[in-house]
Amino acid sequence: MILNLGCGRRPILLDDTINHDLHKHADYVDVAHDLDEYPWPWGDETADTIYAKDVLEHLNNLVKSLEECWRILIPGGMLYLSVPHWNFDVSHRDPTHKWFLTMKSMDYFIRGTSLERDFGYYSPMRWILHKGEVVGSDIRWAMEKDEPST
C-alpha cells in the first residue's frame, strides 16, 4: 500500500494508494483524519511507501508524527518527505507552519549521523537516508525504515 499524507490537490491515482487529507474536500480523498490525533488510523506495518509533501511543518508534534510513519511502514518501507527550507520566504509566510527545518533536522533519527549518536535518545525510531537534498525552496528526504535503536 502507498499512503499519500496530506494529499491536498495532489492525489496519487494508482491502485493500492490511500490519499489522506484533513477533510474530505474531494472525491479522491480516501481517508479524512487530523494527523495531530494519535494513533493514526492505519495499522502497524501496513504501508510499503509513505509520501508526506508539505505536511510535517503543519503538525504539532514532529517526532510523534515521524514515529507514526515509522510504525505504519513495513520493515524496509520508504518515507518520502518534503518540507519548506527554513531559510526561504515560503517557510515563514504560511501562518499554519509550526516547524522550520534544515537539512540536518532528520539527522537525529538517521542511522550513523553525529546527531543520532549524540541525541538519538529522543526516539528509538531509526531511518536509513537514501537521499537528502534542497530542491528550490524545499528540503526533500528519501528514508528507509530501519531497525529501532536499543
N, C-alpha and C positions, 0 to 999 in steps of 0.2 A: 504494500500500500504506500502511496505517496500522500503526504499531508502538506497542504498549502495553507500555512497560517496567515491570517490577516490578508486574505486574497484581494480585498478591495475591488477594484475594477480590472484585476489581472488574474482571472481564473486560469487554472491548468485544466484543459478539457481533454484529458486522457482517461481511459479506463483505469479503474483501481486508484483513482485520485479523489481525495476528500478536500474540497475547498471550504475553508473556515473563514468566518469573519465575526465581528462583534454582534452584528444584526443581520437578519435575512433581508438584505436590501436588493437582492436579485435572485432569479431562479437558480443560478449556478452555485449559490451558497448552500452547501450541503449541511453544515453544522454552524449554528449561531451560538457562541459561548463567550463570556467575558474571561479572558485569559488571566485576569487578576483573581479569579476564583479557582482554588485548588481542591482536589486534583482536577486536571483537565479531563474531558470526557472520552479519552482513548485509553485502552488497556496497556499494560506493560508489554513491551517488545512487540508492538503490532505494526509499526511502520518501518519500511525499508529506507525511506528518504523523507526529510522534512525541509521545506522551504519556508523561510521567515524573512521576507523582504520588507524593510521599513516597519517592523513590528516591535522589536525589543525595546527601542528607545521610548515607547509609549507605556510600558508596563511598570508597575510599582516595584516589583522585586525581580531584578535582573537574574540573580543567582538562582532563585527558586524556579524561574521560567526556563533557564538553561537546564536545570535538573529535571524538569518535566519533559523537555525534549529528549534528554538522555534516557529517562525512564521509558518513554514511548518507543524509542528506536530499538530495532533488533541489534544484537551484537554485530559490530562492523557496519551498522547503518550510517548514513551520511546526513549531516546537517549543513545546509547552505544558508548562511546569514548575510544580510546586507543592512547596514545602518549608515546614517549620515556621519561623515567625519566631523569631529568636534570643531575643527578649525574653519568650517565653511558656513556661510550665512544660513543655508537651509537647515542646519542643525539647531540654530538658535531662534530662528524666526517662527517656528511652529510652537504655539503655546502649549501643545499637548506633549511635547518632548520632555522626558524626565531624566534622561541619561545622555551624556556627551562623551563619546567613546573614541579611543585611539586604536592604532594597530596593535598595541600591547594589551588592550583590555581583556582579551580572551586568554592571554598567556598564564593567568592564574590557574587555568584548568587544562592547559595543553601540556601533555607529557614531555618532560625534558627541558622545559624553559627555566630560566633562573627564577622567574616569579612563581612558577609552580613549585620549584624546590623550596623557596623561602616562605611562601604564603599559601601553599596548597591546602592548608587546613581549613580554608573557607568552605570547601565541599569535597566529598570523595569522588565526584564525577570526574572523569578524565576523557580527553579528546586527543586524537592524532591529527595534527594540522596537515592537510593536503595542499592548501593554497590560502594565502592571505595577501590581499592587495588593495590599493586605493585606485578606484576607477572613477574619474570625475570627482564628484563630491561625496562618493560612497566608499565605505570600507566593506570589503567582501571577504568572507571566510568560507572555506570548504573544509569541514572537520568530520572525522570518523569517530564513532563511539568506541572508546577503549574500555578496558577493564577498570574498575574503581581502584582508587588508591587504598592502601591499607594503613 
